[in-house]
Amino acid sequence: MADRRYQGSSSRRGAKGQGGYRGQGGYIGKMSQDRSPKSRNSRGGQKGGRSRGAGRPQRPAPVRSDMLMIEGRRAVAEALDTGVKLTRAYVSAPDGDASLQELMSRLEAANVPIEEVSHRELDARSSHGAHQGIMVKCAPFAYASVRDIINRAGEGPALVVLLDHVTDEGNFGAIVRSAEVAGAAGVIIANARAAQVGVGAMKTSAGALLHIPVAQVPNLVQAMQELKDAGFWCCAATEHAEEDVWHAPLEGRICLVMGSEGSGISHLVLSKCDFAVRLPQRGHVESLNVAQAATVLCYEWLRRDMERTEEPGGNA
C-alpha cells in the first residue's frame, strides 16, 4: 500500500492565508506566502585548587564569544558525566551547601581549577541569573554534521528537529531538551540569524545539549534534501495547516520543521515540506510558543513510535 503522504491531498499540503501567533488552530508562526508544501513522489593540566580573592571583588571580564559557559548544578553535573573538557569553574558560597561541595570535589578530581566568587559576579556572568551558585567554562561546542545525525538515526523510524531561524537561546535550549527526551536523532539549525549553543541554551537544555548532536548548516533546504534522500518526511508545524496533529501522518522517519518566533517558517523552507500540521486549540489565549509546540509534537511522534513497538510483532 502506498504511503498516504504520497497522495497529495489538500490535507497533506498544508495551509492557506497569512497569520501570526494567534488564531484558530494553535501553534505558531505565519506562512510568508499562500503556498502549500509540495508532495514528494520519490525518496529513496594542572590540578586546580580554589583561589580566594582578597578585598573587594572586581567586575568580571566579559566572556569571549568563543568561550562556552555552562551554568546550573544539573548542567555542570551532566558536563562532568559526559566528559566535556572544562577549563575553569566559578562557584559562589559553597560553605554548608552539600550539593555544591560535591560538585567542587568532582571538579577538583577532574583537575578543573575552581575560583570562588561572589554571587553578584555570577549574576553578571549568567545569561539569566539561574546559575544556582556555579558556572563552568569549557571549550567551544562541537557541532555535528547532517550526515552524523542521519547515521545516528539508523534505518528505522527516527525523529529530527529542524529549526528555521529560531532566535531565542531559551527557546532553542528548551526545544533541544524536548527533542533529546523524546529520543530524537538530532537537531539542525542555521549558522546565521539563529540562536546558537551558548550560555542560555545550555541552561534551558538542562544538559540535553551534551547528549544529542546539533548540526549547524549554511543552507536549511539542502539539509532537508539530505534528510529526504535518507528516507525522512519533512513536516511543517504551522497554525494554518488543514490537518491537526492527531490525524496527520506523524510517524516513521520525520523531520519536524519549526518556524522562527516572529515570521514562522520561511516560504522557501515551507515549499520543501511534504505536509503540514497544526495543534488544535479550544481556548481563547494566544497559541503556544515554538518551544511548547515542539514539545507537544515531539511527544506525539514518540507516542506513535511507542505504540508501534508495543504492537504484536512490532520491532523494538
Helices and strands as residue ranges (DSSP letters): G 4-6, H 10-13, E 50-52, E 68-71, H 73-81, E 86-91, H 98-109, E 114-116, H 119-125, E 134-138, H 146-153, E 158-164, H 169-181, E 186-190, H 199-205, G 208-210, E 214-217, H 220-229, E 233-237, E 253-259, H 267-271, E 275-277, H 290-310
